[in-house]
């Protein structure tokens, strides 16, 4: 990324592309061999899937840019690839500290967090529609959404200050109710859920570690010989096609 070249493909970029493609192919073969349920039992599976998605978008944009000679598309490819840093760095931590109690519980805690967030966003969508209809399109849905997000995370209170623009009484009432439910109640429930999850995993930490190791052992025993090499696995795939 430091020495990226939009107008040509450097040797290091080729090495990275081949290695990453082989690694992604190996992950895909693992999913096919063991199923999605077994694959996602790894602590870092969600990071691997995220990086594969980022890499796939990068490759599509990069190849399209090289084919058409469009430097803007090539620049977008590197911008997408830059998103891989927040995925790769934690992946190293997950690998080096796989038996750490915090990392063991982090996967389940993140699942609880996203589930509760999605459910809350679904329920709070009614507040957004109500404010949109009360304001009679005085403010765009994007603007109202940004105000509500700021209130949800406790970043800004502009939405409450300007709530009277929707309705003299109902606007402030809705915003205050949303602030109470979305900020205070949501955070209270979230902290309680995460604390309970961490406590449960902490009390069964040894069994959890053994389970993760059993999953890795199962994947290793049932691994396809074609993909039993370290990346770039693409070389083993091509070589096997000639036998």
Secondary structure, DSSP 8 states (H G I E B T S, - for coil): -TT--SSS--HHHHHHHHHHHHHHHHHHHHHHHH-HHHHTTSTTHHHHHHHHHHHHHHHHHHHHHHHHT-HHHHHHHHHHHHTTHHHHHHHHHHHHTTT-HHHHHHHHHHHHHHHHHHHHHHHHHHHHHHHHHHTTTSS-HHHHHHHHHHHHTTS--HHHHTGGGT-TTHHHHHHHHHHIIIIIIHHHHHHHHHHHHHHHHHHTHHHHHHHHHHHHHHHHHT--GGG-S-S-THHHHHHHTT-
